[in-house]
Amino acid sequence: MTSRKTTAGPVAEGSVDEGAPWMRGLHADAGYLLYRLGLRSGQLFNAALERSGLRLRHYALLRYLATVEGAAQRELSRQLGYDPSAIVGLVDDLERLGFVERRPAPGDRRRRIVALAPAGRDFLRDSDEVARGVTAELLAPLGPQERDTLHTLLSRMAHTDGE
């Protein structure tokens, strides 16, 4: 995360004094820390993708499509946890760039599926280094064993449906 500010004097407008007593309570809350980490991760990833004109949500959609032969927009919404109306815009953006294609669904030509196009596969291959760089920056404060432990714990939490 960001370095902790522990100022005794006034804090610049728009910044947060992370040493303030009210912040200590938030920093004791794992949910808040996960939220902050998610924000930082998204900011770093979006900054790294900025030149391409894409954002993390586009990248996640492309990554999912790289694992399947194609998916209905409803499936994309469910699998990625995005609002269905957001999926439409993301797919439109990616289709304009030639990264995805809408195709007739096998066995039901009335339905359409979204599939990764060759240009999308090339983009993912070329952006692998960007993704690794963002992850390395996020995990820089941790040692290798801590990184493995964190990944294991986050994976377990992310794949639990409230059970």
N, C-alpha and C positions, 0 to 999 in steps of 0.2 A: 504494500500500500504506500501511500505518500508518507513523507517524513512527518513526524509529530511536531506540531508547533506548541511550544510551552512558554509563551510570552507572558511576562508579568505586566506589560504595558498594553496599550490599545492594539487591537488587531485591525489590519487593513480591511477596508470595506469589501465585502464579498468573499472574504476568506473565513475560515473557521479556526478558532483557537482550540486545538484538539487536546490541550491540557486543562481546559476549563472543567470545573466540577461536573457540570451537566453532561459533558462528553464522556466522562469516566463511566457513567451508567450505561451509555450506549455501547461503549467499547467492551463492556462486560456481557453484552448480548450477542450471541453467536449469529442470530438471524440478521442483525444489523451489520455485522462484520461481513457476512456472506453477501449482503446487498451491496456494501461498499466495494467488495472485491469484484462483484459482477459489473458494477458501474465502471470501475477502472479497467477491467478486461475489455468491455465494450468500447470504451474510449480509445484504448491502445489499438484494438483491432480495427476500428473505424478509421483511425488516423493512418494506419498502415495500408489500408485499402483505398484511401482517399483518391490517390492518383487514378485508380481504375474506375472511379465513379460508383463503386459498389459499397455496401455496408455489410456488417456482420450478418444481418438477416439474409441477405442475398447469398453470402458465402455458405451459411448453414444449409440453405435450401439446395444449393449446388452439391454440397457434400453429401446430403441425404440422397439426392438423385444419382450420385455416383455409386450408390450401394444397391440400387434397384433398377429394373428394366424400364420403369416408368411408374408414375403414380397419379391418381386423381387428385385434384386440388383439395378435396375433403380429407384425403389421406395425408397430404402434406400438412394441412392445418393440424390434424390430430397428432401426427408424429413429432412435429416441431413445436407444438404448443402455441401457434400463432392464430390470431383471429382469422376466420375464413376470408373476411374482406381484405385483410392485409396480404394474404396469399395471392389474390388476384393481381394486386399492384406489383408485388415482387416478381411474379411470373411474367407479367407484361414487360417489366424492366429488363428481365433476363432474356426474354424473347426478342426484344428490340436489339439487344447486343448480339444475338445469334447464339447465346449460351444454352438455351433450352428450346424445345419444339413442342407444340401441342399436336398430338397425333390421335387418330381414332383408336379407341380401346380394342384390343383383340377380342373378337366374339361379340362386340356391340359397337358398331360404327357410329351410333348416335352419341355415345359417351366419348369424352376426350381425356387423354392422359398427358401428363407433362413428362418429357424425357430429356435427359442430358444430351446436348448436341456436341459434336466434336470440338467446337470452339470452347464450350464450357469445360470439357475434359482438359483441354490445353490450358485454360485459365487456372484450373485447380492444380495442375501439375506445376505451373509456373509460380503459383502462390504458396506452395508448400513451405518454402523458405520463410516467407513473411509470417505464416502461422507459427512456425517454430520459433521465430524471433520474438513474437509477442509472448508466447508461452515462456520462453527463457527469461524475458524481462519480468514477467509476473512472478515467476518462481525463483528469481535471483537470490532472495534472502534465505532460501532453504537449501540444505544439503541434499545429496542424491537420495538418501534413505528417507528423509522427510518428504521429499517430492513424491516418492513412491507411496508412502503412507497417506499423504494428502489425496493423491489420485484415487487410491483404494477407497478411502472414506467418502470422498465426493461422489464417486461412482455409485457406491452403495446408497447414498442419500438420494441421488438423482434418479435411481431406478426403483425407488420405493413409492408406491402409489398410496401412501397414507395408511398402510397396513400395520 
